Amino acid sequence: MEAIRLEHQPPLEKLKSLGVFSWPIWQKEACEFPYSYDSQETCYLLQGHVFVTPEGGQPVEIRPGDLVVFPAGMNCTWRIVKRVRKHYNYA
């Protein structure tokens, strides 16, 4: 299984070229829940603090300014420590 790819503070030019700021926004309060990715998701965290733990893997910490790619087929648990607001796009 492909790993979660995380890039801290990517350059603004990269975000613009991906069209990040035109993607929809998703928000969620602090909680914990399982999630399965049917298709690849790329997201850019605007606010919040999250730990995403892939099934059988180590937690990945995600903070504001992080660009993250979740692979298709991944099962994981989201633990939102601080309310999340993110742009997201499914490939």
Secondary structure, DSSP 8 states (H G I E B T S, - for coil): ----EEEES--HHHHHHHTGGGS-EEEE-SEEEEEE-SS-EEEEEEEEEEEEEETTS--EEE-TTEEEEE-TT-EEEEEEEEEEEEEEEE-
